[in-house]
Amino acid sequence: KQHNADKIKVVLPMGHEEIHLITRTASDIYTIKDLAGKKVGVGIPSKEGTSVTAGLIKTVTATNWEDVNISFDSAFVSLLNGDIDAFLKAYLMMMGQKEKET
């Protein structure tokens, strides 16, 4: 199957996105592939872009986890209570914004 990606360009990029995978320290999750068969918080599709990015990662890596539509704030509590195994959170750094030095 041929894709025409060479015919597409980004005219006004908004920024660079980072995706974070958060889990408990005692979990056996170390990579995206370790999410297979797990319950993973992916944000709320109607309110957060994280769910779009999570869906793309899920498709590209062919890793089948159970999507849990849950807000970022609620995901922390659910993770600590053991209701989910991990959650993903996307962060967008806007162009022109300086990264914080650590």
Backbone torsions as a table, in degrees:
resi	resn	phi	psi	omega
1	LYS	NA	127.2	-178.2
2	GLN	-99.7	136.6	178.0
3	HIS	-108.9	149.5	-179.9
4	ASN	-103.1	43.1	-178.5
5	ALA	-62.5	-27.2	-179.6
6	ASP	-70.6	-8.1	178.7
7	LYS	-98.6	7.2	-177.8
8	ILE	-118.7	141.3	175.7
9	LYS	-140.5	154.2	176.4
10	VAL	-94.3	121.1	-176.6
11	VAL	-88.6	-46.8	-178.0
12	LEU	-129.9	80.9	179.7
13	PRO	-65.2	135.6	179.1
14	MET	-78.9	-34.8	-176.7
15	GLY	170.0	-164.7	179.7
16	HIS	-114.4	135.5	-177.7
17	GLU	-105.3	137.3	172.3
18	GLU	-114.8	145.7	176.2
19	ILE	-120.3	131.1	-179.3
20	HIS	-109.7	138.8	175.2
21	LEU	-109.3	116.9	-176.3
22	ILE	-114.9	132.9	178.1
23	THR	-149.9	173.8	178.8
24	ARG	-75.3	151.5	-179.3
25	THR	-62.3	-29.3	-178.0
26	ALA	-84.7	1.1	-176.4
27	SER	-77.8	165.9	177.3
28	ASP	-99.7	23.1	-179.9
29	ILE	-98.1	119.1	179.2
30	TYR	-127.3	-20.7	-178.7
31	THR	-138.4	169.5	176.3
32	ILE	-58.8	-40.8	-179.5
33	LYS	-61.0	-27.1	178.5
34	ASP	-69.4	-9.5	178.9
35	LEU	-79.4	-8.7	-178.9
36	ALA	-54.7	126.6	178.8
37	GLY	77.4	1.5	-178.1
38	LYS	-95.0	163.7	173.4
39	LYS	-92.4	120.1	-173.4
40	VAL	-125.4	124.0	175.1
41	GLY	-71.4	127.1	-176.2
42	VAL	-122.8	15.6	-178.5
43	GLY	86.2	-175.0	178.3
44	ILE	-109.6	114.7	-174.2
45	PRO	-50.9	-37.6	-177.5
46	SER	-79.3	-9.0	-174.7
47	LYS	-127.5	-20.4	-173.4
48	GLU	-131.1	137.7	177.8
49	GLY	-74.3	-13.2	-179.9
50	THR	-56.3	-37.3	-177.6
51	SER	-64.1	-34.2	177.5
52	VAL	-66.7	-47.4	179.5
53	THR	-64.1	-41.6	178.4
54	ALA	-61.3	-41.5	178.4
55	GLY	-63.1	-39.5	177.8
56	LEU	-65.0	-45.1	178.6
57	ILE	-61.7	-42.8	179.8
58	LYS	-59.8	-43.6	-179.5
59	THR	-69.5	-49.2	-176.4
60	VAL	-64.3	-38.4	-178.4
61	THR	-88.6	-6.6	-177.8
62	ALA	53.1	40.8	178.9
63	THR	-104.9	121.6	-175.4
64	ASN	-99.2	100.0	173.0
65	TRP	-112.4	168.8	177.3
66	GLU	-90.8	116.2	177.2
67	ASP	-68.8	132.3	173.2
68	VAL	-120.3	112.6	179.5
69	ASN	-79.3	104.0	-174.1
70	ILE	-147.3	143.6	-179.8
71	SER	-68.1	158.7	179.2
72	PHE	-56.8	-46.0	-179.3
73	ASP	-62.7	-43.7	-179.4
74	SER	-71.5	-24.7	-178.3
75	ALA	-62.5	-38.0	178.6
76	PHE	-59.1	-48.2	-179.1
77	VAL	-63.9	-45.6	-179.6
78	SER	-62.5	-37.2	177.9
79	LEU	-64.7	-47.9	-179.0
80	LEU	-66.3	-30.6	178.2
81	ASN	-82.1	-7.5	-179.6
82	GLY	82.1	12.3	178.8
83	ASP	-75.7	-27.9	173.5
84	ILE	-129.2	158.7	-178.7
85	ASP	-92.1	-25.8	-177.8
86	ALA	-166.5	170.4	170.1
87	PHE	-147.8	155.1	179.5
88	LEU	-108.5	145.3	176.7
89	LYS	-142.9	124.7	177.9
90	ALA	-95.4	140.7	176.7
91	TYR	-126.8	136.3	-179.7
92	LEU	-110.4	125.1	174.2
93	MET	-100.0	117.8	-177.8
94	MET	-70.0	146.7	178.5
95	MET	-58.8	140.3	-180.0
96	GLY	87.5	-11.8	178.8
97	GLN	-85.5	130.4	-179.1
98	LYS	-81.9	141.2	175.3
99	GLU	-71.9	145.8	177.4
100	LYS	-75.7	136.5	177.7
101	GLU	-80.0	138.8	177.9
102	THR	-112.1	NA	NA
